[in-house]
Amino acid sequence: MSRIKLGDIFEIKTSKGNAYLHFFYKDPEIGDLIRVLPRLYKKRPIDFNGLASEQEEFMIFFPLSFANKKKIVELVGHYPINEFKKPEFLRTEYYIRGEFLGWHIINTNTWKRQLVKTLTVEQKKLSPWGVWNDTLLIENLVNGWKLEDWH
């Protein structure tokens, strides 16, 4: 099993079709950051360059090295990462004792959090902070999870 490389594109199977993940950043603390590419596919696309150049649905930290080792994902292509940078900010819901109090906007360089009660239009475009395992990723893909629908 070869080591994964920045720019690698992986396929992950779901009950509604295959999703494609583009590995573009490795954080020494939290791990592999992937772009979840648009749409689910019944059969493997021919043009991964076209697909990888599209705007991603969202980004998420995902244990890609582990998923590759366990054959949960399959390496299917490679696309340069030149234009893709780690986002400066990500977001997460903020709860205390089960009560939703707003959102934490996390600076990915400092890990400092800012609490906001209501998201701006720009903040609604921020991807989730945290790590999703394959089960959560697949479940969200099958259920059509979208950033714009996330509260």
C-alpha positions as CSV (number, residue, x, y, z in Angstrom):
1,M,0.0,0.0,0.0
2,S,1.6,3.3,-1.1
3,R,1.5,6.4,1.0
4,I,-1.1,8.9,0.1
5,K,0.1,12.2,-1.5
6,L,-1.3,15.7,-1.5
7,G,-3.5,16.0,-4.6
8,D,-4.7,12.4,-4.6
9,I,-8.3,11.8,-5.4
10,F,-10.2,8.9,-3.6
11,E,-13.5,7.2,-4.2
12,I,-15.7,6.3,-1.3
13,K,-18.8,4.1,-1.9
14,T,-22.3,5.0,-0.6
15,S,-25.7,3.4,-1.1
16,K,-26.6,6.2,-3.5
17,G,-23.4,6.2,-5.5
18,N,-19.8,7.0,-5.3
19,A,-18.3,10.2,-3.8
20,Y,-14.9,11.7,-4.6
21,L,-12.5,13.2,-2.1
22,H,-9.6,15.4,-3.0
23,F,-6.7,15.4,-0.4
24,F,-5.2,18.9,-0.4
25,Y,-3.8,19.7,3.1
26,K,-2.2,17.8,6.0
27,D,-2.4,19.4,9.5
28,P,0.2,18.1,11.9
29,E,-2.4,18.2,14.8
30,I,-5.8,17.3,13.3
31,G,-4.9,15.3,10.2
32,D,-6.0,15.1,6.6
33,L,-8.2,17.8,5.1
34,I,-10.2,16.8,2.1
35,R,-12.4,18.5,-0.4
36,V,-15.7,16.6,-0.9
37,L,-16.3,17.0,-4.6
38,P,-19.8,17.6,-6.0
39,R,-22.4,15.0,-6.6
40,L,-22.7,11.2,-6.2
41,Y,-22.0,9.0,-9.2
42,K,-23.4,5.7,-10.2
43,K,-20.3,5.0,-12.3
44,R,-16.8,6.4,-12.0
45,P,-16.3,9.6,-14.0
46,I,-13.8,9.6,-16.8
47,D,-12.5,13.2,-16.2
48,F,-11.2,13.7,-12.7
49,N,-9.4,16.9,-13.7
50,G,-12.8,18.4,-14.6
51,L,-14.4,17.2,-11.4
52,A,-11.6,18.3,-9.1
53,S,-11.5,21.7,-10.7
54,E,-15.1,22.3,-9.6
55,Q,-16.1,24.0,-6.4
56,E,-16.2,21.5,-3.6
57,E,-19.4,20.8,-1.6
58,F,-17.4,21.3,1.6
59,M,-14.1,20.5,3.3
60,I,-13.7,18.3,6.3
61,F,-10.9,16.7,8.2
62,F,-11.0,13.0,7.6
63,P,-8.7,10.1,8.6
64,L,-7.7,9.5,5.0
65,S,-4.5,7.6,5.6
66,F,-6.4,5.1,7.9
67,A,-9.3,4.8,5.4
68,N,-6.9,4.1,2.6
69,K,-5.0,1.5,4.6
70,K,-8.3,-0.2,5.5
71,K,-9.5,0.0,1.9
72,I,-12.5,2.1,2.8
73,V,-11.5,4.5,0.1
74,E,-9.8,3.8,-3.3
75,L,-7.2,5.9,-5.0
76,V,-8.6,6.8,-8.4
77,G,-6.7,9.9,-9.6
78,H,-4.5,12.9,-8.8
79,Y,-5.1,16.7,-9.3
80,P,-2.6,19.4,-8.4
81,I,-3.3,21.3,-5.2
82,N,-1.7,24.6,-6.3
83,E,-4.9,26.6,-6.1
84,F,-6.3,25.0,-3.0
85,K,-5.3,26.4,0.4
86,K,-6.4,25.5,3.9
87,P,-9.3,27.8,4.8
88,E,-8.5,30.4,7.4
89,F,-11.8,29.8,9.2
90,L,-14.1,26.8,9.9
91,R,-17.3,26.6,12.0
92,T,-19.0,24.4,14.6
93,E,-22.2,24.5,16.6
94,Y,-21.9,25.7,20.2
95,Y,-24.0,24.0,22.8
96,I,-24.1,24.1,26.6
97,R,-26.2,21.4,28.4
98,G,-27.9,20.6,25.1
99,E,-29.0,24.2,24.4
100,F,-27.8,25.7,21.1
101,L,-26.1,29.0,21.9
102,G,-24.7,29.9,18.5
103,W,-21.6,29.1,16.4
104,H,-17.9,29.0,17.1
105,I,-15.9,30.4,14.2
106,I,-12.5,28.8,14.5
107,N,-9.3,30.3,13.1
108,T,-7.4,27.3,11.7
109,N,-4.0,28.9,12.3
110,T,-4.4,29.8,16.0
111,W,-7.4,27.5,16.9
112,K,-9.0,30.6,18.6
113,R,-12.7,30.6,18.6
114,Q,-15.2,33.5,18.2
115,L,-18.8,33.0,19.3
116,V,-21.5,34.3,17.0
117,K,-25.2,34.0,17.6
118,T,-26.2,34.3,13.9
119,L,-24.1,33.4,10.9
120,T,-23.5,36.0,8.2
121,V,-23.9,35.0,4.5
122,E,-20.1,34.5,4.3
123,Q,-19.9,32.4,7.6
124,K,-22.6,30.1,6.2
125,K,-20.1,29.1,3.5
126,L,-17.6,27.9,6.1
127,S,-17.0,24.2,6.3
128,P,-17.3,22.2,9.5
129,W,-14.5,22.2,12.1
130,G,-13.6,18.7,13.3
131,V,-13.0,15.2,12.0
132,W,-15.6,13.1,10.4
133,N,-15.0,9.3,10.2
134,D,-16.2,7.3,7.2
135,T,-19.5,6.4,8.8
136,L,-20.5,10.0,9.4
137,L,-19.2,11.2,6.0
138,I,-21.1,8.5,4.1
139,E,-24.3,9.1,6.2
140,N,-24.2,12.8,5.5
141,L,-23.5,12.2,1.7
142,V,-26.4,9.8,1.5
143,N,-28.7,12.3,3.3
144,G,-27.7,15.1,1.0
145,W,-26.0,17.2,3.8
146,K,-25.2,20.7,2.5
147,L,-23.5,23.6,4.2
148,E,-26.3,26.0,3.4
149,D,-28.8,23.7,5.1
150,W,-26.7,23.4,8.3
151,H,-28.8,25.6,10.6
